[in-house]
Amino acid sequence: MKSIRGATTVASDQPNEIRQAVKELLWEIAAKNQLKQDDIAFILFSNTADIRSLYPAKAAREAGFIMPALYSSAEPEIEGALPLCIRVLLLADGEGKGVPVYLREASRLRKDKFARFNVALDGPAGSGKSTIAKLLAAQYDILYLDTGAMYRACALKALRCEVSLDDARAVETLMEHTCLDIRYEGGKQATYLDGEDVSSQIRTPEVAGAASAVAAHACVRKKMVEMQRSIAAKQSCVLDGRDIGTEVLPHADFKFFLTASSAVRAKRRCEDLKAMGLAADFEEVKKQIEERDYRDAHRDISPLRQAEDACLIDTSDLSVDEVLLRIHAKIQEKI
């Protein structure tokens, strides 16, 4: 069983207006979700207090929806609420996510679906940025851009070519002969380096450490930031990194800075490495994380720092679901 949400508005509180709006909304939901009447088990309507002339549920019956159970309720008067609005929730047979339908002025209720917006997630290594970013993007059905993977790919190229990570001139020459491509395959980001899929190769501790050093070079950051801004300008997306809200997307619609104690972050990283079948020593991983924190916070170019308008969330004692709830609450305040 899957749930499908929708909403529409009417121009005035007139029975014919309500009949037309409800019919249009239900048939659009059925079409978008490829539903037959037999697939729909239940339809729940709610309408703002300024709609009184006809129950939306009755309008649904008149529109031919005679099989599912129907229920209508009137909402209390809420200051600032969208006027003359009808909301609906359908329960239908099937699996997966339903496609929501918001028509007329009701599209304003779901800017996350109908308007382009960007979310910037910054923070130190192991703070949960990537995990949260992926889930957030999936829940809002928008793109997740793993910016860290882009820098890791550059680091991998430097390691393979045995280029000194401290040699700015050599790194710049390397970048001039580097082809980096971000693709989305099977709903996931794939990172291609010079035509090779290196999505798994860039996840080793060695590459992670090198990424911080490579990212400190202006030539690398310039190339990566240009790519990231170009992608974000074309579609709604979630970006995670260390300078997304401060440098890459300073005008992002939503900004969050995630942090956690170094001990908690080291424990998380060890668990991730062990899950990948890699050996992990807690004290060594903790040392690497603290060294990386220092490098990231003290580099001359785009250092790690919280944007002034970013919401700070300490994830040390929070579950993934609790972090997501806090972020959702902040986003919903604006949309």
C-alpha positions as CSV (number, residue, x, y, z in Angstrom):
1,M,0.0,0.0,0.0
2,K,1.4,3.4,-0.9
3,S,0.2,6.9,0.1
4,I,-0.2,9.8,-2.4
5,R,-0.6,13.4,-1.5
6,G,-2.1,16.2,-3.5
7,A,-3.9,19.6,-3.2
8,T,-5.6,22.2,-5.4
9,T,-7.5,25.4,-4.9
10,V,-10.8,27.0,-6.1
11,A,-11.4,30.5,-7.2
12,S,-14.5,30.8,-5.0
13,D,-16.7,28.8,-2.6
14,Q,-19.1,27.6,-5.3
15,P,-20.3,23.9,-5.7
16,N,-19.4,23.9,-9.4
17,E,-15.9,25.2,-8.7
18,I,-15.3,22.5,-6.1
19,R,-16.6,19.8,-8.4
20,Q,-14.3,20.8,-11.2
21,A,-11.3,21.2,-9.0
22,V,-11.8,17.8,-7.2
23,K,-12.4,16.0,-10.5
24,E,-9.3,17.5,-12.0
25,L,-7.1,16.7,-9.0
26,L,-8.2,13.1,-8.6
27,W,-7.9,12.2,-12.3
28,E,-4.5,13.9,-12.5
29,I,-3.3,11.8,-9.5
30,A,-4.7,8.6,-11.1
31,A,-3.0,9.4,-14.3
32,K,0.4,10.4,-12.8
33,N,0.4,7.2,-10.7
34,Q,-1.1,4.9,-13.3
35,L,-4.0,4.0,-11.0
36,K,-7.3,2.4,-11.7
37,Q,-10.3,2.9,-9.4
38,D,-9.9,-0.6,-8.1
39,D,-6.4,0.3,-6.9
40,I,-7.6,3.1,-4.6
41,A,-8.7,1.9,-1.2
42,F,-9.2,5.2,0.6
43,I,-9.4,8.9,-0.1
44,L,-9.1,11.5,2.7
45,F,-10.0,15.1,2.0
46,S,-9.4,18.2,4.1
47,N,-10.4,21.7,3.1
48,T,-9.7,25.2,4.5
49,A,-12.5,26.7,6.6
50,D,-13.5,29.1,3.8
51,I,-14.9,26.2,1.8
52,R,-18.4,25.4,3.0
53,S,-20.8,25.0,0.0
54,L,-19.8,21.3,-0.9
55,Y,-17.9,18.5,0.7
56,P,-15.0,17.5,-1.5
57,A,-15.8,13.8,-0.8
58,K,-19.3,14.4,-2.3
59,A,-17.6,16.0,-5.3
60,A,-15.4,12.9,-5.6
61,R,-18.4,10.6,-5.8
62,E,-20.0,12.8,-8.4
63,A,-16.7,12.6,-10.4
64,G,-17.1,8.9,-10.6
65,F,-14.9,7.7,-7.7
66,I,-17.4,5.3,-6.2
67,M,-15.2,2.4,-5.2
68,P,-12.8,3.8,-2.5
69,A,-13.9,4.8,1.0
70,L,-14.2,8.6,1.3
71,Y,-13.8,11.0,4.1
72,S,-13.9,14.8,4.4
73,S,-12.9,17.1,7.2
74,A,-12.7,20.9,7.6
75,E,-9.5,22.4,8.8
76,P,-9.5,25.1,11.6
77,E,-8.9,28.7,10.6
78,I,-5.1,29.3,10.4
79,E,-3.7,32.7,9.9
80,G,-1.6,32.9,6.8
81,A,-2.9,29.6,5.4
82,L,-3.4,29.3,1.6
83,P,-7.2,30.2,1.1
84,L,-9.8,28.1,-0.7
85,C,-7.5,25.0,-0.6
86,I,-8.5,21.3,-0.8
87,R,-5.9,18.7,0.3
88,V,-6.1,15.0,-0.4
89,L,-4.4,11.8,0.7
90,L,-5.0,8.6,-1.2
91,L,-4.1,5.1,-0.1
92,A,-3.6,2.8,-3.1
93,D,-2.3,-0.7,-3.9
94,G,1.3,-0.9,-5.0
95,E,4.8,-0.3,-3.7
96,G,7.2,2.6,-3.9
97,K,6.7,6.3,-3.6
98,G,3.6,7.9,-5.0
99,V,3.8,10.9,-7.3
100,P,2.3,13.9,-5.6
101,V,0.1,16.3,-7.5
102,Y,-0.3,20.0,-6.6
103,L,-2.5,22.0,-8.9
104,R,-3.3,25.7,-9.3
105,E,-2.3,27.9,-6.4
106,A,-1.6,24.8,-4.3
107,S,1.7,24.3,-6.0
108,R,3.0,27.0,-3.7
109,L,2.6,24.5,-0.8
110,R,5.4,22.3,-2.3
111,K,8.2,24.5,-3.4
112,D,10.4,21.5,-2.7
113,K,8.7,19.8,-5.7
114,F,7.9,22.7,-8.0
115,A,10.6,25.2,-7.5
116,R,14.4,24.9,-7.8
117,F,16.3,25.1,-4.5
118,N,19.6,24.1,-3.1
119,V,20.6,22.7,0.3
120,A,24.2,23.2,1.5
121,L,25.5,20.7,4.1
122,D,28.9,21.6,5.6
123,G,31.0,20.1,8.3
124,P,34.2,18.1,9.2
125,A,34.9,14.5,8.2
126,G,32.6,11.9,9.8
127,S,30.0,14.4,11.0
128,G,27.3,12.5,8.9
129,K,27.1,15.0,6.0
130,S,27.1,12.4,3.2
131,T,24.6,10.0,4.9
132,I,22.2,12.9,5.7
133,A,22.7,14.5,2.2
134,K,21.8,11.2,0.4
135,L,18.7,10.6,2.5
136,L,17.6,14.2,2.3
137,A,17.9,14.2,-1.5
138,A,16.0,11.0,-1.7
139,Q,13.1,12.2,0.5
140,Y,12.8,15.5,-1.5
141,D,13.4,13.6,-4.8
142,I,16.2,15.9,-5.8
143,L,19.8,15.5,-6.9
144,Y,22.5,14.6,-4.4
145,L,25.9,16.0,-5.5
146,D,28.8,14.4,-3.6
147,T,31.4,17.1,-3.8
148,G,33.9,15.2,-1.7
149,A,34.0,12.5,-4.3
150,M,35.1,15.1,-6.9
151,Y,38.1,16.1,-4.7
152,R,38.9,12.5,-3.9
153,A,39.1,11.7,-7.7
154,C,41.6,14.5,-8.1
155,A,43.6,13.1,-5.2
156,L,43.5,9.6,-6.7
157,K,44.9,11.0,-10.0
158,A,47.8,12.7,-8.1
159,L,48.6,9.5,-6.2
160,R,48.6,7.4,-9.3
161,C,50.8,9.8,-11.1
162,E,53.1,10.2,-8.1
163,V,52.7,13.9,-8.1
164,S,53.8,15.7,-4.9
165,L,50.6,17.0,-3.1
166,D,52.6,20.0,-2.0
167,D,53.8,21.0,-5.5
168,A,51.2,23.6,-6.7
169,R,52.7,23.8,-10.2
170,A,52.7,20.0,-10.7
171,V,49.2,19.7,-9.4
172,E,48.0,22.5,-11.7
173,T,49.6,20.8,-14.7
174,L,48.0,17.5,-13.6
175,M,44.6,19.2,-13.5
176,E,45.0,20.5,-17.0
177,H,45.2,16.9,-18.2
178,T,42.5,15.5,-16.0
179,C,39.0,14.6,-17.2
180,L,36.4,14.4,-14.4
181,D,32.9,13.4,-15.1
182,I,30.0,13.0,-12.7
183,R,27.2,10.7,-13.8
184,Y,24.1,9.4,-12.2
185,E,23.6,5.7,-12.7
186,G,21.0,3.6,-11.0
187,G,20.0,6.5,-8.8
188,K,23.5,6.9,-7.5
189,Q,26.4,9.2,-8.3
190,A,29.2,7.6,-10.2
191,T,32.6,9.4,-10.4
192,Y,34.6,8.9,-13.6
193,L,38.3,9.8,-13.8
194,D,39.7,9.9,-17.3
195,G,36.9,7.6,-18.5
196,E,37.3,5.1,-15.6
197,D,34.6,4.6,-12.9
198,V,36.6,5.2,-9.7
199,S,33.6,5.4,-7.3
200,S,35.0,2.6,-5.1
201,Q,38.7,3.4,-5.5
202,I,38.3,6.9,-4.0
203,R,36.9,5.6,-0.7
204,T,40.2,4.5,0.9
205,P,41.8,6.3,3.8
206,E,44.9,7.1,1.7
207,V,42.8,8.9,-0.9
208,A,40.7,10.6,1.8
209,G,43.8,12.1,3.4
210,A,45.2,13.1,0.1
211,A,42.0,14.8,-0.9
212,S,42.4,17.4,1.8
213,A,45.9,18.3,0.6
214,V,44.8,18.5,-3.1
215,A,41.8,20.6,-2.3
216,A,44.0,23.2,-0.8
217,H,45.3,24.2,-4.2
218,A,43.5,27.0,-5.9
219,C,43.6,25.4,-9.4
220,V,41.8,22.3,-8.0
221,R,39.1,24.3,-6.1
222,K,38.5,26.6,-9.1
223,K,37.8,23.7,-11.4
224,M,35.6,21.8,-8.9
225,V,33.6,24.9,-7.8
226,E,32.8,25.8,-11.4
227,M,31.5,22.3,-12.0
228,Q,29.4,22.3,-8.8
229,R,27.9,25.7,-9.4
230,S,27.0,24.7,-13.0
231,I,25.2,21.6,-11.8
232,A,23.4,23.4,-8.9
233,A,22.2,26.2,-11.3
234,K,20.3,23.7,-13.4
235,Q,18.3,21.8,-10.8
236,S,17.4,21.3,-7.2
237,C,20.1,19.5,-5.3
238,V,21.8,18.8,-2.0
239,L,25.5,19.4,-1.8
240,D,27.8,18.4,1.0
241,G,31.3,19.5,1.7
242,R,33.4,22.0,3.8
243,D,32.8,25.3,2.0
244,I,29.4,24.8,0.2
245,G,27.6,27.5,2.2
246,T,30.5,29.9,2.4
247,E,32.1,29.7,-1.0
248,V,30.4,27.3,-3.5
249,L,26.8,28.3,-3.0
250,P,26.8,31.4,-0.7
251,H,23.2,32.1,-1.7
252,A,21.9,28.6,-1.1
253,D,18.3,28.5,0.0
254,F,19.1,26.3,3.0
255,K,22.4,25.9,4.9
256,F,23.4,23.5,7.7
257,F,26.6,22.8,9.5
258,L,26.9,19.4,11.0
259,T,29.6,18.5,13.5
260,A,30.4,15.8,16.1
261,S,33.2,15.0,18.5
262,S,36.4,13.6,16.9
263,A,35.9,10.3,19.0
264,V,32.3,9.8,17.6
265,R,33.5,10.6,14.1
266,A,36.4,8.2,14.3
267,K,34.1,5.4,15.6
268,R,31.7,6.0,12.6
269,R,34.6,6.0,10.1
270,C,36.0,2.7,11.6
271,E,32.6,1.1,11.2
272,D,32.4,2.2,7.6
273,L,35.8,0.9,6.8
274,K,35.1,-2.5,8.5
275,A,31.9,-2.7,6.5
276,M,34.0,-2.3,3.3
277,G,36.3,-5.1,4.5
278,L,39.2,-2.8,5.4
279,A,41.3,-2.8,8.5
280,A,40.7,0.1,10.9
281,D,42.6,1.2,14.0
282,F,40.5,3.6,16.1
283,E,43.3,5.7,17.5
284,E,45.0,6.0,14.1
285,V,41.7,6.9,12.4
286,K,41.0,9.5,15.2
287,K,44.4,11.0,14.7
288,Q,43.9,11.2,11.0
289,I,40.5,12.9,11.5
290,E,41.9,15.5,13.9
291,E,44.8,16.2,11.6
292,R,42.4,16.7,8.7
293,D,40.3,19.0,10.8
294,Y,43.3,21.2,11.4
295,R,44.3,21.3,7.8
296,D,40.8,22.0,6.6
297,A,40.2,24.8,9.1
298,H,43.6,26.5,8.6
299,R,44.1,26.3,4.8
300,D,44.4,29.6,3.0
301,I,41.7,28.9,0.4
302,S,38.1,28.3,1.5
303,P,38.8,27.0,5.0
304,L,36.3,24.9,6.8
305,R,34.0,27.1,8.8
306,Q,30.3,27.6,9.5
307,A,28.4,30.1,7.4
308,E,26.9,32.9,9.4
309,D,23.4,32.0,8.3
310,A,23.8,28.2,8.6
311,C,22.0,26.1,11.2
312,L,24.4,24.3,13.5
313,I,23.6,20.7,14.4
314,D,25.8,18.6,16.7
315,T,25.2,15.0,15.6
316,S,27.2,13.4,18.4
317,D,24.2,12.1,20.3
318,L,21.6,12.2,17.6
319,S,20.4,9.4,15.4
320,V,20.2,9.8,11.6
321,D,16.4,10.2,11.9
322,E,16.7,12.8,14.6
323,V,19.1,14.9,12.4
324,L,16.8,14.6,9.4
325,L,13.8,15.7,11.5
326,R,15.7,18.9,12.6
327,I,16.6,19.7,9.0
328,H,13.1,19.0,7.7
329,A,11.7,21.3,10.3
330,K,14.0,24.2,9.2
331,I,13.2,23.6,5.6
332,Q,9.5,23.5,6.1
333,E,9.7,26.8,7.9
334,K,10.5,28.5,4.6
335,I,8.7,26.3,2.1
